[in-house]
Amino acid sequence: MNTFIKHLLLVTLMASPYAQATNTTTEKGKNLMTQEQSIKSNAAVKALEKEKKALLETVNQGVLDGYNKVVHATQLLAEQGKEKEAIKALQAATGKFDVALAANPKLKLVPIDGDVSISALITTPHLIKMETKLVIDLLKEHKVQAARSLLAPMKDEMVISRAYLPMGTYPDAIKLATKYLINGKKDNALTTLATTLSTIVVETEVVPLALVRTESLLKTAAELDKTKQKEQARELLNAAQEQLEVATLLGYAEKDSKAYDSLKADIKALKKEIDGKNAVEKIYAKVKASVKRLIGR
């Protein structure tokens, strides 16, 4: 499987008067996460990436081999005019599909490829608000391209893409293309192959990294509190709260959603419990569920 992993670090301190001002003069633009907390949060992101990559490795090898033979046949036919070789490749592909369907007649969408890409944004709620204001000002002046260049880096996400081959229609289409070729109808075969190749289904999952960091920080806070390290726990909860706001300002979570309200309330409850009965473990379980719901949205 051809899986390409791209790591892209995007920094928001762009060359705007707002960003320059916040970078040098205000505490609001300061990221609340310490270096140690950032390392732990990044480890959580890496763990999630590893998990997703492992899932992408699960493919039906026979179906994948058949798909690759179809691609090869199309190239032989379109680029080299080798019709006999193309027919053999298509027949071999059909053989692969038939074997896979014989083993499991209920096959529908079969995964054949996948990709994981990361765009990690180093920012704060204050900086996002400043950049957003600048974008709005630029759009009011119809400076669309300048606004677009500022908006482009404003993403903090892991994107998991997976390609599926539709076994309900794909094998029959390949058989039809083969029949056209055998009957000397090359153009019909090429048209059929082109249409069939375009039926690959691509599923995309977007995971907001700020929410992954939020969960990681909350988990660490809950563990710290067990050992009565209250001040450190408070710092972690504040950082978690900031990451939740980052996710919201970037549009990954909605402030009017029940999941957001629940998570915000849970963080507040965790802060209160640090100085109270310390029943953080039960609250953390609820927080984790709230994070999962937000990511799911």
N, C-alpha and C positions, 0 to 999 in steps of 0.2 A: 504494500500500500504506500502511495506517495503522500506522506504527511509532512507538511512543512511548518516548522515552529518558528514564529517570528516574535522577538522580544523588542518592543519599542518603548523607550522612555521619553515621555513628552513633558516638558517643563513649562509652566504657565507664566513665568516671569518674562513676558514678551515686551517688546519695545514700545510701550504705550506710556503716556504720562501717569496714568493711574497705577500701573504695575510698578513703575520706578518709584513713585511716592510711597506706596505701601511697602516696598522692599527695603526702604531706608529709614522710614520715620514712624511706622505704626506697629503696635503690638498685635493689632487685629489680623495683620497679614502673616503672623507667625504660626507655623504648624505646631499644634499641641503635642504631637507624637515625638517622643525622644528617639534617639538613634536606636536604642535597644528595642523599643516598642516597634519601630519601623522594621527592624530585622525580623522580629517575631511575626509581624503582620505579613511581610513578604514571604516568610516561610509558609504561612497559611495559603497564600496565593499559589506558591510553587506546588504545594501538596494537592491543591485543587486541580492545577494544570496536569500534574502527573496522573491523577484519577481520571480526568477527561481523556488524556492521551491513551490510557489503558483501555478505555471503552471504545475508542476509535480503532484500536487494533483488532477488534472483534469483527471479522468479515467472513463471508462465505467464499472461500478460495476458489471453488469451482466456478461460481458465478462471476467472480472477478476475472478469472482467466478467460472466460467466455467473452466478457466485455472487452478485454484487451485485444482479443482476436478480432472482434468486430471493428475496433478502431484501426487495427493493422490492415484489415481487409479494405476499409474505406480509403486508407492512404494508398494502398496498392492500386485501387481502382481509379481514384481521382487524380493522383499525382504521377503514377507510372503507367497506367493503362493496362495493368497485368490482370486480365479478367479471370484466367484459369486459376492463378494463385489466390485471387480474391475469393473465388468460389470455394476453394479448399479451406481457406481461413474461416469463411462463414459456416461451412459445414462442420468444421471443428468446434466453432462457437456453439452451434446448435447442439452438438453432442454434449458439451459441458452443461448447457442449460437443461437438457433432457435428463442427465444424470442427477442434477440438483433437484429437479422437480419429482423425479422418481423417488428420491430419498425423502422429500417433503412436498407433497402436492399442494400444500396450503401456503407455500411461499408467495409473498406479495411484494412488499418493499424490502429489498435486500441491500444492506450497507456494503459499499465497494470502495469508499475513500473517505478521508476526513482531514480536517485542518484545525489547528488551535492557534489563535493569534492574541497577543496581549498588547494593550495600549494603557500604560500606567501613568496616571497624572499626579504630579506633585503639586498640591495647591492647598488653599484654605477657603472657607466660605467667603471671607472678605475679598480675596482676590477674584473669585468667581463673580461676585456681585459687581466689582469694578470693571472686569472685562465685559460682562453682560451689558452694563450701562454704556460702555464705549461702543459695543456692537450696535446697540439701539440708536445711539447718536449718529453712527455712520450710516445706518439704514435710513434714518430720517433725511440725511443729506444725499440719499441714493448712491452711496459709495458701497455698492453691493459686493464687489470683489474684495475690497479691503475688509469688510465685515466677515466675509466668508473665510478669509485667511486667518482671522482671529478665532472663528468658531471651530474650524477644522481640528485643532489640537484639543478641544475641550471634551475629551472622552476618557473615561477611566473604566475599562472593561476587558473582559476576556470573551472572545467570540469563538464559539465552537460550531464549525460547519461540517455537515455530514452529507455525503452523496448516496442516494439509494437508486437501485435499478428496479423498475417496475416489472416483476416477473409475470404479472397478469397479461401484459401486452407485448413486452419486449421480444420474447422468443418467437412468437408468431410473426412479428414484423421482420425479424431476421430471416425466417423461412421464406417469407414473401419476396424479400430482396434477393435471396439466393435463386428463387424460381425465375425472377425477372432476368437475372444474369445468364442462367442456363438457356433461357429462350432468346438471348441476344438483345434484351432490352436494357442496355446499360444506363441510359438516362433515368428510366423508371427505378432502377436499382439504386442509383445514387440519390435520387429524391427520397426514396424510402429510408435509406440509411441515414441521411441527414435529418429527416424527421424523427427517426427512432432515437438517434443520439441526443436529440434535444429534449427527449422525454425523461431524462435523468432528473430525479427529484432531489432538491437540495434543502436540507433543514438547517436552520441557523438558531443557535441559542446564545443569548447575550447575558453574561453574568457581571453585574456591577462590582468592581473591585472594592469600592468604598464600603459596600455592605459586607464583603468578605472580611475586610479589615475590622469593621464594626464587631462582627461576631468573634474574631480572634481576640480583640481587645477586651471584650466582655468576659470571654472565657478565662483569660489571664487574670482579670480583676477578681473573678469569683474564686479562683485558686489562691490568689494572694490573700484575700480576705480571711481564708481559713487559718492562715498563720498570723492573723492580726496586723498585717502590714497595711493599715488603713489609709495612710497618706498616698502610698503608691497606688492603691486600689482606686482612690478618688481621681488621681491623675489619669489612670487608664479609662475610667468611666467618662471623664471629660473629653478625652481623645476619641472615644467611641461615639460620643454625642456629636463631636465635630465631623467625624466621617459620615455619620448618618445625614447631617446637614449637607455635606458635600454631595452625597448621592442624590439628595432631594433637589439641590440647586442645579445639578447637571441633568435632571429630568429622569433619573432612574427610579425614583420613588415619588409618590404623590402625597402631599401633605394632608389631603382630605380623605386618604384611604384609611380603612380600619387597621390594616397591618402596620402602617406608619404610626398612627395614634397609639396602638398597643405597644409597639417597641419603645416609643418615647416615654410612655408611662412606666414601662418595665425598667428602663434605665434610671428613671427618677426613683423608683422603688428600691433599686439596688443601692443607689446613693444613700437612701434613708436607712436601709438595713445595715450598712457599714457601721453606723453608730447605734444601731438598735440590737435586734435579736440575732442578727447575722444569719438569717435564713436564706442565704444567697443562692444556694445550690438549686432549690426549687424554683426560684425566680429565674435563674439562668436558663433552666430547661424551657421555661415559657419564652424567654428572650430569644433563644435559639430557634424556636418554632416561628416566632414573629419575623426573624431575619429570613428564614427559608421562604415564608409567604411573600415577603417583599421581593426577593430574588426571583421567585416564580412569576410575579407580575411583570 
